[in-house]
Amino acid sequence: MAETFAKGDPTRLNVLVLATAQILFHCTQSMAIATTPLAAYGMLGTDKTLATVPIFLSHLGLMSTTFPAALLMGRIGRRAGFSIGALIGVAGAIVSFLGIWWQNFILLCVGGFMQGSSAAFAWHYRFAATDTASDSFKPKALSLVMAGGVIAGLLGPQTAKWSVDLFHPVLFAGVYLMTGLFSLGMLALVQLVQIPTPPKRTMAETGRPLGEIMRQPVFITAVTSSMFGYAVMTLVMSATPLAMLGCGFGFGDSATVIQAHVIAMFLPSFFTGSLIQKYGHLRIIAAGAIIEMLCAIVNFMGVAFENFLIANLFVGLGWNFCYVGGSTLLAQAYKPAEKEKVQGVHDLMVYSSTALAAGLSGFLQAQAGWTLINAASLPVLAAILVVLFWYKSKTKEVRPV
């Protein structure tokens, strides 16, 4: 560990700052997850099919902004890029607040899109943590930043519970006020990041063409793991508040389930990097896919509070293994000069799948029900296992020493 933090190495400060910013970021995410589908549900008439549209637009904003965000940070540096993202988050919170205050569904949708665009920058906190880290420390640096989500899992939904009636009788308005304040906190924190702005590169210095990189088995495997693991988690998580509402549970109950879910997503990050170093990416990703399958099985067994709680714990834990495993495996697919564009394509593909999943969740919940949502997740997770077997047949993974 000593060589990881050599004299003058800013890695320790960067990890601390980015982990704290990650806490605030995931607070805003968990608050939106617990609140937005229910806020939209209350604005709609008898047809509730569009209840997850603001969440879908949040993922669409994430998808459409993630590649430009990656390229922009490659030009202007991490600190400036993160600052722009936080400012978009503040603006998105204001628009969402006004949407709730005026009961305007369109404004809630616009605010959701802006929050997603802000998240496209914030999701790079995990990559930024590895920018000044040694090769051996990269998985742990990424995991430590993502572990900030554990505190967010406790703080975010609890803040939503506290602020939901802050502007009574305008339900949920206080939640969006808090997301704006948290985004301001992110803006202040990222000013402390110490990552050199990358030098300008000519076209010849940007590495191989994307098509060549994307045809590599390691790239296909990494993206499939991240993409499908995240899509299933989004599908189940977006529909959970609506499914619980349909079963007679209140906002406090669904917020508690989301709270446990977010903790399960990020608590393993304290040791996921070590597990990857010990057992290799493939075994950890496979374990994640199987654990996410357990979510569907538990949901098939009933609709009691315990079923929703345990199932969301499983899908959160499984997501962590699939996503952290895929994100760190991705580093084997590119050279330093190719980093920004490959990370951008990875995130574009991942968030395209989550946007589709978020959009489908409300439709499936309204038209087909909770059971079909869970059944749909199983073939997607099985595809991860198939790709892992294919990759293993193509190449033998060398585990870090």
LUMTIVO-197927 format. One line per 4 residues: for each residue z, y, x of C-alpha. Coordinates in steps of 0.2 Angstrom, whole numbers. Layout:
BEGIN
Z,Y,X  ...
REM end
This chain:
BEGIN
0,0,0  4,12,14  -15,13,19  -19,17,1
-10,34,3  -14,40,20  -9,57,25  -19,70,16
-25,58,4  -24,66,-14  -25,49,-23  -6,49,-27
-7,66,-36  -24,62,-44  -17,46,-52  -1,54,-58
-11,69,-65  -24,58,-73  -12,46,-80  -2,60,-89
-19,68,-95  -23,50,-102  -7,50,-111  -11,66,-120
-29,60,-123  -24,44,-131  -11,53,-141  -25,62,-149
-35,46,-151  -21,36,-159  -17,51,-171  -35,52,-177
-36,33,-179  -21,33,-190  -25,48,-200  -44,51,-202
-49,37,-212  -35,40,-225  -39,59,-225  -57,55,-228
-52,42,-241  -42,56,-251  -57,68,-251  -69,56,-258
-72,51,-276  -72,34,-284  -84,27,-270  -74,26,-254
-89,18,-244  -90,34,-233  -71,34,-228  -75,29,-210
-89,41,-208  -79,54,-198  -73,40,-186  -91,34,-185
-96,52,-180  -82,53,-168  -90,38,-159  -107,45,-161
-101,61,-152  -94,50,-139  -110,40,-137  -122,55,-137
-111,65,-124  -106,51,-112  -121,50,-102  -123,70,-100
-105,71,-96  -107,58,-82  -122,68,-75  -113,85,-77
-98,79,-67  -109,72,-54  -116,90,-52  -101,101,-55
-86,90,-51  -73,81,-60  -61,96,-63  -74,107,-71
-81,93,-82  -63,88,-88  -60,106,-92  -76,107,-103
-71,91,-112  -53,98,-116  -60,114,-122  -72,104,-134
-56,94,-140  -47,110,-144  -62,117,-154  -64,100,-163
-45,100,-168  -47,117,-176  -63,112,-186  -54,96,-192
-39,107,-197  -49,118,-207  -58,103,-215  -41,97,-221
-35,114,-226  -50,117,-236  -53,99,-241  -70,100,-234
-77,83,-230  -92,90,-220  -80,100,-208  -69,84,-206
-85,75,-200  -90,89,-188  -73,90,-181  -74,71,-178
-90,73,-169  -83,86,-158  -67,76,-154  -79,61,-149
-89,73,-138  -72,78,-129  -67,60,-127  -84,57,-118
-76,67,-104  -59,61,-105  -64,43,-104  -69,47,-86
-51,49,-81  -51,30,-77  -66,32,-65  -60,48,-57
-44,39,-52  -54,27,-41  -64,42,-33  -52,44,-18
-44,27,-19  -47,13,-6  -58,-2,-12  -43,-13,-13
-33,-1,-23  -47,4,-35  -43,-9,-49  -24,-4,-48
-28,14,-49  -39,12,-64  -26,1,-72  -12,14,-68
-21,28,-77  -25,17,-92  -7,12,-93  -3,30,-98
-9,24,-115  7,14,-117  17,31,-119  3,37,-130
5,22,-141  23,27,-144  21,46,-144  4,48,-154
7,39,-170  25,45,-170  19,63,-169  7,59,-183
22,53,-194  32,68,-190  18,81,-193  9,73,-208
19,84,-220  21,99,-208  10,110,-220  15,102,-236
7,100,-249  -9,100,-237  -7,82,-231  -13,78,-213
-16,96,-208  -1,96,-196  -8,81,-187  -24,90,-182
-14,105,-176  -5,93,-164  -21,86,-157  -26,103,-153
-10,107,-144  -12,90,-134  -30,95,-129  -23,111,-122
-11,101,-112  -25,91,-105  -34,107,-100  -19,113,-90
-16,96,-82  -34,93,-76  -33,110,-66  -22,100,-53
-35,86,-50  -41,86,-32  -57,77,-31  -71,85,-20
-87,90,-29  -100,78,-24  -114,85,-13  -131,88,-21
-143,74,-19  -162,73,-19  -171,61,-30  -172,49,-15
-153,49,-13  -149,43,-31  -152,25,-27  -162,12,-35
-170,14,-52  -159,11,-67  -171,-3,-73  -168,-13,-57
-149,-10,-58  -148,-15,-76  -157,-32,-73  -143,-38,-62
-133,-52,-69  -117,-43,-64  -122,-27,-73  -127,-37,-89
-110,-47,-88  -100,-31,-86  -108,-21,-100  -107,-36,-112
-89,-38,-109  -85,-20,-111  -97,-17,-125  -93,-32,-137
-74,-32,-133  -73,-14,-138  -85,-15,-153  -74,-29,-161
-58,-19,-157  -66,-4,-166  -72,-14,-181  -55,-20,-184
-45,-5,-180  -55,7,-190  -53,-3,-206  -35,-7,-204
-28,9,-212  -40,6,-227  -36,-12,-228  -17,-9,-228
-19,5,-241  -28,-7,-252  -14,-19,-250  -1,-6,-256
5,0,-239  9,18,-235  4,30,-221  20,26,-211
16,7,-212  -1,9,-205  4,21,-192  17,9,-186
3,-5,-185  -8,7,-175  7,12,-164  9,-6,-159
-9,-9,-157  -11,6,-145  4,-1,-135  -4,-18,-134
-20,-10,-128  -13,-1,-113  4,-10,-109  -6,-24,-99
-14,-11,-88  2,-12,-78  -3,-29,-72  -22,-31,-77
-28,-25,-60  -16,-38,-51  -22,-52,-62  -40,-47,-58
-36,-48,-40  -28,-65,-42  -39,-74,-54  -55,-64,-54
-65,-54,-67  -72,-69,-76  -56,-78,-81  -48,-62,-87
-63,-57,-97  -64,-74,-105  -45,-73,-109  -48,-56,-117
-62,-63,-129  -51,-78,-134  -36,-67,-138  -47,-55,-148
-52,-71,-158  -34,-74,-162  -34,-57,-171  -46,-64,-184
-37,-80,-186  -21,-71,-190  -29,-60,-202  -37,-75,-211
-19,-81,-214  -13,-67,-225  -12,-49,-229  7,-46,-226
13,-32,-215  17,-45,-201  -1,-51,-202  -8,-34,-199
4,-31,-185  2,-47,-175  -17,-46,-177  -18,-28,-171
-7,-34,-156  -19,-47,-152  -35,-37,-153  -27,-23,-142
-22,-35,-129  -39,-44,-129  -48,-27,-128  -38,-23,-112
-44,-38,-103  -62,-37,-109  -63,-18,-105  -54,-16,-89
-62,-32,-83  -79,-26,-87  -76,-9,-80  -70,-15,-64
-84,-28,-63  -96,-14,-65  -92,-7,-48  -101,-22,-40
-117,-17,-48  -120,-1,-40  -120,8,-23  -110,25,-21
-126,35,-24  -129,26,-40  -111,28,-47  -113,42,-60
-129,36,-68  -123,18,-69  -106,23,-76  -115,34,-88
-127,20,-94  -112,8,-96  -102,20,-107  -118,25,-117
-121,6,-121  -102,3,-125  -100,18,-136  -116,15,-145
-109,-2,-150  -92,6,-155  -101,19,-166  -110,5,-175
-94,-4,-177  -85,11,-184  -99,15,-196  -100,-3,-202
-81,-5,-204  -79,7,-219  -95,0,-228  -89,-18,-225
-72,-14,-231  -78,-6,-247  -92,-18,-251  -87,-35,-244
-68,-34,-239  -56,-38,-225  -60,-56,-223  -79,-53,-219
-74,-39,-206  -64,-52,-197  -77,-66,-199  -90,-54,-192
-80,-52,-176  -80,-71,-170  -99,-73,-166  -98,-56,-156
-84,-62,-146  -92,-79,-143  -107,-70,-136  -95,-64,-122
-91,-81,-117  -109,-87,-117  -113,-73,-105  -99,-77,-94
-105,-95,-92  -122,-89,-89  -116,-77,-75  -106,-90,-67
-121,-102,-66  -131,-88,-58  -118,-83,-45  -101,-87,-38
-89,-73,-40  -79,-69,-24  -61,-64,-29  -53,-50,-19
-41,-55,-6
REM end
